[in-house]
Amino acid sequence: MPLAPLDETITIADLTRDPYPIYKRLRTQTPVLRVKSVNRTFLTKAADTRAVKDNPALFSSNDPNTPMEKAFEAHTLMRKDGAEHMRERMAMMPTFSARNIKTIWAPSYEKHASDYLDRLPRDEVIDLFPMLAGPLAARILAEILGLPDASDTDMEHWSQALIDGAGNFGWADEPFARVAAANVAMNAEIARRVEILRAAPDQSALSVMINADDPIEMSQIIANIKIAIGGGINEPRDALLTILYGLLTNPDQLDALKSSGDWGSAFEEGVRWVAPIQASSRVAVEDTEIRGFTIPKGDVVMTIQASANHDEEVFEDGHLFNIFRKSAPHQSFGSGPHHCMGTHISRHTVGKIMLPMLFERFPNMELVDRDAVVWSGFGFRGPLNLPVRLN
């Protein structure tokens, strides 16, 4: 069997600016494609992306050429498989139990959400990215992780540095320099909090990990906290902004939600429509084939869940935001052993708390200029601004 075709025209800049027209073309013409600029084989069909994620025995998470290890200064659980991955994943799981979400984190989020909404000025144009979505996601995450003294600004800066470093597939110098400096600051704050939480344990992730009966290595505890910082701000932040953009540009859908109260459907549609995490890497551990093309042992495939979520075989008019669409499983939270740990808390806080609270406070909120909203990102994607008038 032949190797997949090689594309030398698609650039990282193209994918960062607007990947969706590219993915639509690939799904139709070349759903398995080697992309030179990223040095990976793109998989753009939903069946293929899910099959790879669900088969860790054949497609390992341990991509040896990912910039993630350099960015996080660690071999993280995101790049591990089997028992080693599960041990590190389970170390944090007690923090995210249904009981803790219901009794600790949801009430805390609701209080913070109310406080942050109280600060917003009415009847003037504001940007919800820096004034609400980013800081609120940072604040609740700092509490969940056990870093409550870290400022919103610190958390947002650390998160973006980690994301930019981990997504630096062009291996540019600046993102790595920025994340190296952020790592120094994160390491210092984590070390300071370890001493406090040994003396006064709580249900935060750092506390649960360091006080476990059989704790994982400290280097991996630190790596776990950084993984959560990297993904735990941008995902709920970008999801909220994306959903709001979808609703404010489709007032009929917003009116229906105000009547039905089914805000969960808006959450699911928003994260399907523009997946906050757009793509993931897996490495083939032996020679295999996908759609008649050889995938050699050691080849790195990139599962493009952003494309899978628009796949015409699964979603009709997937390029449109539509809360009324027939329900079908999207892949924004991944699948298989690496299914996103923060799925339930994100659904609860953004879908069940923030959306109804926001429109209860500001029922006539309006998007000022939809064309002024800038979308960006290849590995991670969302709007960089959301100018609205609250009334």
VOPADREN-724763 format. One record per residue (C-alpha): residue in one letter; chain; y, x negated, z negated. Coordinates in nm, 2 decimals, always signed. Layout:
N
R,res,chain,v,u,w
R,A,A,Y,X,Z
...
REM end
This chain:
391
R,res,chain,v,u,w
R,M,A,+0.00,+0.00,+0.00
R,P,A,+0.35,-0.12,+0.08
R,L,A,+0.62,-0.20,-0.18
R,A,A,+0.90,+0.06,-0.21
R,P,A,+1.19,+0.02,+0.02
R,L,A,+1.47,-0.22,-0.09
R,D,A,+1.83,-0.10,-0.10
R,E,A,+2.10,-0.36,-0.09
R,T,A,+2.40,-0.13,-0.06
R,I,A,+2.40,+0.07,-0.38
R,T,A,+2.63,-0.10,-0.63
R,I,A,+2.66,-0.07,-1.01
R,A,A,+3.02,+0.04,-0.95
R,D,A,+2.90,+0.32,-0.73
R,L,A,+2.66,+0.43,-1.00
R,T,A,+2.92,+0.41,-1.27
R,R,A,+3.18,+0.61,-1.08
R,D,A,+2.96,+0.90,-0.96
R,P,A,+2.58,+0.85,-0.93
R,Y,A,+2.49,+1.21,-0.86
R,P,A,+2.54,+1.22,-0.48
R,I,A,+2.34,+0.90,-0.46
R,Y,A,+2.05,+1.05,-0.66
R,K,A,+2.05,+1.36,-0.45
R,R,A,+2.01,+1.15,-0.14
R,L,A,+1.73,+0.94,-0.30
R,R,A,+1.54,+1.25,-0.42
R,T,A,+1.53,+1.37,-0.06
R,Q,A,+1.48,+1.05,+0.13
R,T,A,+1.35,+0.77,-0.09
R,P,A,+1.25,+0.89,-0.44
R,V,A,+1.10,+0.55,-0.51
R,L,A,+1.35,+0.28,-0.43
R,R,A,+1.40,-0.08,-0.52
R,V,A,+1.77,-0.13,-0.59
R,K,A,+1.88,-0.49,-0.56
R,S,A,+2.21,-0.46,-0.77
R,V,A,+2.02,-0.34,-1.08
R,N,A,+1.69,-0.53,-1.00
R,R,A,+1.48,-0.23,-1.08
R,T,A,+1.28,+0.03,-0.89
R,F,A,+1.45,+0.37,-0.92
R,L,A,+1.25,+0.68,-0.98
R,T,A,+1.46,+0.99,-0.92
R,K,A,+1.20,+1.28,-0.92
R,A,A,+1.13,+1.47,-1.24
R,A,A,+0.76,+1.45,-1.21
R,D,A,+0.77,+1.07,-1.18
R,T,A,+1.01,+1.00,-1.46
R,R,A,+0.81,+1.22,-1.70
R,A,A,+0.48,+1.07,-1.59
R,V,A,+0.61,+0.72,-1.66
R,K,A,+0.76,+0.81,-2.00
R,D,A,+0.44,+0.98,-2.11
R,N,A,+0.21,+0.69,-2.02
R,P,A,+0.31,+0.39,-2.24
R,A,A,-0.03,+0.23,-2.18
R,L,A,+0.06,+0.17,-1.82
R,F,A,+0.44,+0.16,-1.85
R,S,A,+0.56,-0.05,-2.14
R,S,A,+0.90,-0.02,-2.31
R,N,A,+0.91,-0.39,-2.34
R,D,A,+1.13,-0.47,-2.04
R,P,A,+1.17,-0.85,-2.06
R,N,A,+1.49,-0.85,-1.86
R,T,A,+1.69,-0.58,-2.03
R,P,A,+2.04,-0.68,-2.16
R,M,A,+1.96,-0.48,-2.47
R,E,A,+1.80,-0.77,-2.66
R,K,A,+2.11,-0.99,-2.61
R,A,A,+2.34,-0.71,-2.71
R,F,A,+2.15,-0.61,-3.03
R,E,A,+2.05,-0.97,-3.12
R,A,A,+1.70,-0.83,-3.18
R,H,A,+1.39,-0.71,-3.02
R,T,A,+1.44,-0.35,-3.12
R,L,A,+1.20,-0.06,-3.15
R,M,A,+1.34,+0.08,-2.82
R,R,A,+1.15,-0.21,-2.65
R,K,A,+0.83,-0.18,-2.84
R,D,A,+0.51,+0.02,-2.79
R,G,A,+0.21,+0.15,-2.99
R,A,A,+0.17,+0.08,-3.37
R,E,A,+0.46,-0.16,-3.39
R,H,A,+0.70,+0.09,-3.24
R,M,A,+0.57,+0.37,-3.45
R,R,A,+0.60,+0.18,-3.78
R,E,A,+0.97,+0.10,-3.71
R,R,A,+1.04,+0.45,-3.59
R,M,A,+0.87,+0.61,-3.89
R,A,A,+1.07,+0.39,-4.13
R,M,A,+1.38,+0.60,-4.05
R,M,A,+1.22,+0.94,-4.00
R,P,A,+1.25,+1.07,-4.37
R,T,A,+1.63,+1.07,-4.32
R,F,A,+1.60,+1.31,-4.03
R,S,A,+1.36,+1.55,-4.19
R,A,A,+1.43,+1.92,-4.14
R,R,A,+1.50,+1.95,-4.51
R,N,A,+1.76,+1.68,-4.51
R,I,A,+1.93,+1.82,-4.20
R,K,A,+1.95,+2.16,-4.36
R,T,A,+2.05,+2.06,-4.71
R,I,A,+2.25,+1.74,-4.67
R,W,A,+2.36,+1.65,-4.31
R,A,A,+2.45,+2.00,-4.17
R,P,A,+2.67,+2.09,-4.48
R,S,A,+2.84,+1.75,-4.46
R,Y,A,+2.90,+1.79,-4.09
R,E,A,+3.04,+2.14,-4.13
R,K,A,+3.28,+2.01,-4.40
R,H,A,+3.40,+1.72,-4.18
R,A,A,+3.42,+1.94,-3.88
R,S,A,+3.65,+2.18,-4.06
R,D,A,+3.87,+1.89,-4.19
R,Y,A,+3.90,+1.74,-3.84
R,L,A,+3.98,+2.07,-3.68
R,D,A,+4.25,+2.13,-3.95
R,R,A,+4.43,+1.82,-3.83
R,L,A,+4.45,+1.93,-3.46
R,P,A,+4.80,+2.05,-3.35
R,R,A,+4.83,+2.39,-3.19
R,D,A,+5.01,+2.48,-2.87
R,E,A,+5.04,+2.13,-2.74
R,V,A,+4.82,+1.93,-2.50
R,I,A,+4.58,+1.69,-2.68
R,D,A,+4.28,+1.48,-2.58
R,L,A,+3.97,+1.60,-2.76
R,F,A,+3.79,+1.27,-2.70
R,P,A,+3.99,+1.05,-2.94
R,M,A,+4.12,+1.34,-3.16
R,L,A,+3.79,+1.52,-3.24
R,A,A,+3.47,+1.44,-3.05
R,G,A,+3.46,+1.06,-3.11
R,P,A,+3.58,+1.04,-3.47
R,L,A,+3.37,+1.34,-3.59
R,A,A,+3.05,+1.19,-3.44
R,A,A,+3.14,+0.86,-3.60
R,R,A,+3.20,+1.01,-3.94
R,I,A,+2.88,+1.20,-3.98
R,L,A,+2.68,+0.91,-3.84
R,A,A,+2.83,+0.67,-4.09
R,E,A,+2.71,+0.90,-4.37
R,I,A,+2.36,+0.95,-4.22
R,L,A,+2.31,+0.58,-4.18
R,G,A,+2.44,+0.48,-4.52
R,L,A,+2.76,+0.32,-4.41
R,P,A,+3.02,+0.57,-4.54
R,D,A,+3.29,+0.30,-4.59
R,A,A,+3.29,+0.21,-4.23
R,S,A,+3.60,+0.37,-4.06
R,D,A,+3.57,+0.60,-3.77
R,T,A,+3.75,+0.33,-3.56
R,D,A,+3.49,+0.07,-3.67
R,M,A,+3.20,+0.29,-3.59
R,E,A,+3.33,+0.39,-3.25
R,H,A,+3.41,+0.03,-3.16
R,W,A,+3.07,-0.09,-3.27
R,S,A,+2.90,+0.18,-3.08
R,Q,A,+3.08,+0.12,-2.76
R,A,A,+3.03,-0.25,-2.78
R,L,A,+2.65,-0.20,-2.83
R,I,A,+2.64,+0.05,-2.54
R,D,A,+2.84,-0.17,-2.31
R,G,A,+2.63,-0.47,-2.39
R,A,A,+2.30,-0.29,-2.36
R,G,A,+2.41,-0.14,-2.03
R,N,A,+2.55,-0.47,-1.89
R,F,A,+2.30,-0.49,-1.61
R,G,A,+2.54,-0.71,-1.41
R,W,A,+2.53,-0.96,-1.70
R,A,A,+2.90,-1.00,-1.72
R,D,A,+3.05,-1.22,-1.99
R,E,A,+3.30,-0.99,-2.15
R,P,A,+3.07,-0.71,-2.28
R,F,A,+2.84,-0.97,-2.44
R,A,A,+3.13,-1.15,-2.61
R,R,A,+3.26,-0.82,-2.74
R,V,A,+2.93,-0.71,-2.88
R,A,A,+2.87,-1.05,-3.04
R,A,A,+3.19,-1.00,-3.24
R,A,A,+3.09,-0.65,-3.33
R,N,A,+2.75,-0.77,-3.45
R,V,A,+2.92,-1.01,-3.70
R,A,A,+3.11,-0.71,-3.85
R,M,A,+2.81,-0.48,-3.86
R,N,A,+2.59,-0.74,-4.02
R,A,A,+2.84,-0.79,-4.30
R,E,A,+2.88,-0.42,-4.37
R,I,A,+2.51,-0.36,-4.37
R,A,A,+2.45,-0.65,-4.61
R,R,A,+2.72,-0.52,-4.84
R,R,A,+2.57,-0.17,-4.84
R,V,A,+2.21,-0.30,-4.90
R,E,A,+2.31,-0.42,-5.25
R,I,A,+2.48,-0.08,-5.33
R,L,A,+2.18,+0.13,-5.21
R,R,A,+1.92,-0.08,-5.39
R,A,A,+2.10,+0.02,-5.71
R,A,A,+2.17,+0.38,-5.61
R,P,A,+1.93,+0.51,-5.35
R,D,A,+2.00,+0.82,-5.14
R,Q,A,+1.86,+0.98,-4.83
R,S,A,+2.06,+0.77,-4.58
R,A,A,+1.86,+0.57,-4.32
R,L,A,+1.95,+0.23,-4.47
R,S,A,+1.86,+0.34,-4.82
R,V,A,+1.53,+0.50,-4.71
R,M,A,+1.43,+0.19,-4.52
R,I,A,+1.52,-0.08,-4.78
R,N,A,+1.37,+0.13,-5.07
R,A,A,+1.04,+0.22,-4.90
R,D,A,+0.71,+0.13,-5.07
R,D,A,+0.61,-0.08,-4.77
R,P,A,+0.94,-0.17,-4.60
R,I,A,+0.97,-0.31,-4.25
R,E,A,+1.13,-0.65,-4.21
R,M,A,+1.50,-0.67,-4.29
R,S,A,+1.57,-0.79,-3.94
R,Q,A,+1.42,-0.47,-3.80
R,I,A,+1.60,-0.25,-4.06
R,I,A,+1.93,-0.40,-3.93
R,A,A,+1.82,-0.35,-3.57
R,N,A,+1.73,+0.01,-3.64
R,I,A,+2.07,+0.08,-3.79
R,K,A,+2.23,-0.07,-3.48
R,I,A,+2.02,+0.13,-3.25
R,A,A,+2.14,+0.44,-3.43
R,I,A,+2.50,+0.33,-3.41
R,G,A,+2.46,+0.26,-3.04
R,G,A,+2.32,+0.60,-2.95
R,G,A,+2.43,+0.82,-3.24
R,I,A,+2.80,+0.85,-3.15
R,N,A,+2.81,+0.86,-2.77
R,E,A,+2.53,+1.12,-2.73
R,P,A,+2.68,+1.40,-2.95
R,R,A,+3.03,+1.30,-2.85
R,D,A,+2.96,+1.31,-2.48
R,A,A,+2.75,+1.62,-2.51
R,L,A,+3.03,+1.81,-2.69
R,L,A,+3.29,+1.71,-2.43
R,T,A,+3.06,+1.78,-2.14
R,I,A,+2.97,+2.13,-2.28
R,L,A,+3.34,+2.21,-2.34
R,Y,A,+3.43,+2.10,-1.99
R,G,A,+3.15,+2.32,-1.85
R,L,A,+3.25,+2.63,-2.05
R,L,A,+3.63,+2.59,-1.99
R,T,A,+3.58,+2.56,-1.62
R,N,A,+3.34,+2.86,-1.62
R,P,A,+3.53,+3.13,-1.83
R,D,A,+3.27,+3.40,-1.75
R,Q,A,+3.00,+3.19,-1.92
R,L,A,+3.23,+3.13,-2.22
R,D,A,+3.31,+3.50,-2.25
R,A,A,+2.93,+3.58,-2.25
R,L,A,+2.87,+3.32,-2.52
R,K,A,+3.15,+3.46,-2.74
R,S,A,+2.97,+3.80,-2.72
R,S,A,+2.61,+3.68,-2.75
R,G,A,+2.66,+3.39,-3.00
R,D,A,+2.39,+3.20,-2.81
R,W,A,+2.56,+2.86,-2.83
R,G,A,+2.23,+2.68,-2.82
R,S,A,+2.20,+2.77,-2.45
R,A,A,+2.53,+2.60,-2.38
R,F,A,+2.42,+2.29,-2.56
R,E,A,+2.09,+2.26,-2.36
R,E,A,+2.27,+2.32,-2.03
R,G,A,+2.54,+2.07,-2.11
R,V,A,+2.30,+1.78,-2.19
R,R,A,+2.09,+1.88,-1.89
R,W,A,+2.38,+1.89,-1.65
R,V,A,+2.52,+1.55,-1.74
R,A,A,+2.27,+1.36,-1.95
R,P,A,+2.44,+1.14,-2.21
R,I,A,+2.17,+0.88,-2.16
R,Q,A,+2.12,+0.87,-1.78
R,A,A,+1.84,+0.61,-1.73
R,S,A,+1.57,+0.41,-1.91
R,S,A,+1.36,+0.11,-1.81
R,R,A,+0.98,+0.06,-1.83
R,V,A,+0.77,-0.23,-1.71
R,A,A,+0.44,-0.19,-1.53
R,V,A,+0.16,-0.36,-1.73
R,E,A,-0.07,-0.37,-1.43
R,D,A,-0.06,-0.30,-1.06
R,T,A,-0.02,+0.08,-0.99
R,E,A,+0.13,+0.31,-0.73
R,I,A,+0.38,+0.59,-0.72
R,R,A,+0.42,+0.82,-0.42
R,G,A,+0.22,+0.58,-0.20
R,F,A,+0.41,+0.27,-0.29
R,T,A,+0.27,-0.03,-0.49
R,I,A,+0.44,-0.10,-0.82
R,P,A,+0.32,-0.45,-0.90
R,K,A,+0.24,-0.57,-1.25
R,G,A,+0.56,-0.68,-1.42
R,D,A,+0.78,-0.47,-1.20
R,V,A,+1.05,-0.28,-1.39
R,V,A,+1.10,+0.08,-1.30
R,M,A,+1.40,+0.28,-1.40
R,T,A,+1.34,+0.64,-1.49
R,I,A,+1.66,+0.82,-1.39
R,Q,A,+1.66,+1.13,-1.62
R,A,A,+2.01,+1.22,-1.49
R,S,A,+1.84,+1.27,-1.15
R,A,A,+1.53,+1.44,-1.29
R,N,A,+1.76,+1.69,-1.45
R,H,A,+1.90,+1.79,-1.11
R,D,A,+1.56,+1.79,-0.93
R,E,A,+1.55,+2.07,-0.68
R,E,A,+1.18,+2.13,-0.76
R,V,A,+1.27,+2.21,-1.12
R,F,A,+1.63,+2.34,-1.12
R,E,A,+1.80,+2.56,-0.87
R,D,A,+2.15,+2.44,-0.80
R,G,A,+2.10,+2.18,-1.07
R,H,A,+2.44,+2.03,-0.99
R,L,A,+2.61,+2.33,-1.14
R,F,A,+2.67,+2.41,-1.50
R,N,A,+2.51,+2.74,-1.56
R,I,A,+2.40,+2.87,-1.90
R,F,A,+2.23,+3.17,-1.74
R,R,A,+1.98,+2.96,-1.54
R,K,A,+1.61,+3.01,-1.59
R,S,A,+1.49,+2.79,-1.87
R,A,A,+1.31,+2.47,-1.77
R,P,A,+1.25,+2.15,-1.97
R,H,A,+1.51,+1.89,-1.91
R,Q,A,+1.46,+1.52,-1.99
R,S,A,+1.78,+1.43,-2.16
R,F,A,+1.61,+1.35,-2.49
R,G,A,+1.33,+1.16,-2.32
R,S,A,+0.96,+1.23,-2.37
R,G,A,+0.66,+1.05,-2.49
R,P,A,+0.66,+0.81,-2.80
R,H,A,+1.03,+0.73,-2.75
R,H,A,+1.16,+1.09,-2.76
R,C,A,+1.51,+1.08,-2.92
R,M,A,+1.50,+1.08,-3.30
R,G,A,+1.84,+1.25,-3.32
R,T,A,+1.74,+1.55,-3.11
R,H,A,+1.72,+1.81,-3.39
R,I,A,+2.03,+1.70,-3.57
R,S,A,+2.24,+1.69,-3.25
R,R,A,+2.12,+2.04,-3.16
R,H,A,+2.21,+2.16,-3.51
R,T,A,+2.55,+2.00,-3.55
R,V,A,+2.69,+2.03,-3.20
R,G,A,+2.51,+2.35,-3.09
R,K,A,+2.49,+2.56,-3.40
R,I,A,+2.80,+2.44,-3.59
R,M,A,+3.07,+2.28,-3.38
R,L,A,+3.07,+2.50,-3.07
R,P,A,+3.11,+2.84,-3.26
R,M,A,+3.35,+2.69,-3.51
R,L,A,+3.57,+2.55,-3.24
R,F,A,+3.60,+2.87,-3.04
R,E,A,+3.64,+3.07,-3.36
R,R,A,+3.94,+2.86,-3.45
R,F,A,+4.08,+2.83,-3.10
R,P,A,+3.95,+3.13,-2.90
R,N,A,+4.20,+3.08,-2.62
R,M,A,+4.16,+2.70,-2.58
R,E,A,+4.23,+2.60,-2.22
R,L,A,+4.15,+2.29,-2.01
R,V,A,+4.49,+2.17,-1.89
R,D,A,+4.39,+1.99,-1.57
R,R,A,+4.02,+1.97,-1.47
R,D,A,+4.10,+1.71,-1.20
R,A,A,+4.25,+1.48,-1.47
R,V,A,+3.92,+1.45,-1.65
R,V,A,+3.76,+1.11,-1.58
R,W,A,+3.38,+1.08,-1.58
R,S,A,+3.22,+0.74,-1.60
R,G,A,+2.89,+0.56,-1.67
R,F,A,+2.56,+0.46,-1.52
R,G,A,+2.33,+0.40,-1.82
R,F,A,+2.53,+0.63,-2.05
R,R,A,+2.77,+0.89,-1.91
R,G,A,+3.03,+1.14,-2.02
R,P,A,+3.40,+1.23,-1.98
R,L,A,+3.64,+0.97,-2.10
R,N,A,+3.91,+1.23,-2.18
R,L,A,+3.94,+1.61,-2.22
R,P,A,+4.30,+1.73,-2.22
R,V,A,+4.32,+2.08,-2.37
R,R,A,+4.57,+2.31,-2.52
R,L,A,+4.46,+2.48,-2.84
R,N,A,+4.58,+2.83,-2.90
REM end
